[in-house]
Amino acid sequence: MWWLSLFVTLCFCTSPITPKHENDLKNVGNTAGYKVASDILTKSMNFSVDPCEDFFEFTCGNWIAKHPIPSHRSSYSQFINLADKVHDKMRGEISSSANEKNWGFKQEKNRCPDKIGD
């Protein structure tokens, strides 16, 4: 009888158990975030270029064509693009006269305009 308990124990200990994170990785391609990221990356690629000839142009060509480097910058990236959008939105919110919840901040900004840049 002891051999049966040993056999069951060995079978249980050696059976393949898939960790939870591995199951999550199998389904990552079905998530909404994956599909959005995939769409952004695909639209950034230039499929008219042979990747063996110019890999950088193949992978980034359309993004560079759609997002030229602004004249006041020496480089440009997706992060800078996002930061510019956030900065413009914040500037609009702060300077909007209809937005009364920012009144205290506007008072401080107007008090020392040389220290708080636009």
Order of alpha helices (4+ residues) and beta strands (2+ residues): alpha-alpha-alpha-alpha-alpha-alpha
